[in-house]
Amino acid sequence: MDTRDKAIRIAEREGLCSVSSNTKWQELLPRLAEIPCKKRIKFIDSDEPTAWKRGMWQPHTNHIEASCGPEELKFVEWIEIRSVEKQKQGAMLPDKEIDHSDSIRQLLDAQGAVFKQTGESFVIFGYTRPGRP
């Protein structure tokens, strides 16, 4: 079974609705990578999201680097990005916090992304699930 068929079968089985295309991800991901906040990714063929990490890398235009190697963009269920950047100031000083909420929201609105803001993070959807906002 090729990956396109696999993505379609998972989406049908889980009742997922696709709200983002590879093209939209290709336009959005380089801009998200520039934001110095931690991110994690949930794929439709995995139960758990990746670990939080600052970097985001695309080894190919149709792939994104995940914990266990590159994954195709068609498998991205969502990407969560924390809106607050924490910068170390030294051993005796508290971390400096920089809120990127406004710039993240402007970017997502400008790109026409389907997203929700939850506390100190944004969730950008590739798929939505029935009954979940």
N, C-alpha and C positions, 0 to 999 in steps of 0.2 A: 504494500500500500504506500503510495507516495504521500509526502507531507501535506499536500493540499487536501487529499481525501481524509487524512488523519485529523486535521484541524476541523474539517466539516463534520466528521463523525462525532468528535468530542463536543463541538458546539451544539449539535442536534441532541445528543444524549443528555447534556447538562442544561438544555434550554437557553443557551446563551444567544444574545443578540449582538452582532458585530456593529460597533459604533465608530471604528477607526480603520483606515486602510493602510497598507504599506506606505503609500505616498505620504499620507498625513504623518505617520511615525517618522519617515525619512526627513521630513521638514522640521519636525518638532525635536527629535532626539539631540541633534547637535546643539540646539539652543538650551535644552535642559542640561546637557553636559557642562555648559559654561557656568551654571549656577553652582556655587561652592557649598552646597548643602548635601546631606546624606540622602540616598535614594535606595529603594528596593523594588524588585520586580516580581510579579506573580504571573506565572504561565498557566495556560488552561490545562496543560498535561501534567501539572504538579500540584500537590496538595498544599504546599507551604511556599511562601515567597522567599526570595533570596535574602541573604543577610544585608543589613544596612551597610552601604559603603558610599564614599564620596564620589568616586570616579564612575564614569559611564562611557563605554567604548563600543564602537561599531566596527568590527573587523571587515564587514561587507555591508553594502547599502541595504540588503534585505535581512540582516542579522544584527543581534545585539549580544554582547558578551554577558554571560550569566555565570553563576558559581561553578558550573561543571562544563564550561565551554560555550561556544556560540549557539544561540537559539534563533530560529526564524521569527521575524516580526509578527507573522500571522498567529503565533502562539502567545503573544503578550495579552494577558487578561487585564492587567493594570500596572501602572507605575506609580509608586507613592514617593513624594519628595517632601522632606521636612523643610519648612519655610524659615527656620531660624538656624543661622550659621553660628557655630561656637568656635571662637578662636582662643587658643591658649595664650595667656599673658605672662605666665611664669608660675613657679611652684607656690608662691605665697599669694598670688592674686587670683580672683575668680575669673572664669572664662568670660571673654567679651562676647556678647550676643548681638548679632545683626539680623534684623527681621527683613526677609526678602519677599514677604507676602504680596505686596503691591506689584512688584515687578513680575513675580510668577503669575499672578492673576491676569495682568495685562498681556503677558506672553500667551497664556492659554486661551484667553478671549480672542486675541488677534489671530491665532491659529485655528480657531473654531473647534477646539478640543472639547470633548465631553469630560467634565471633571466635577469633583465636589471638594469643598474645603472642610476638613475635620480637625478642629483644634489647631495645632501647629504644623499641619501637613496638608498637602493636596494629593488627591488620588485622581490620576488621569486614566480614563478607561479605554481599553481596546474592545472589550466586550462588557455587556451588562448582564446581570442575572435576574430572573423573574422575582419580583417581590422585594428586591433590594434597591435602595436609592442610589 
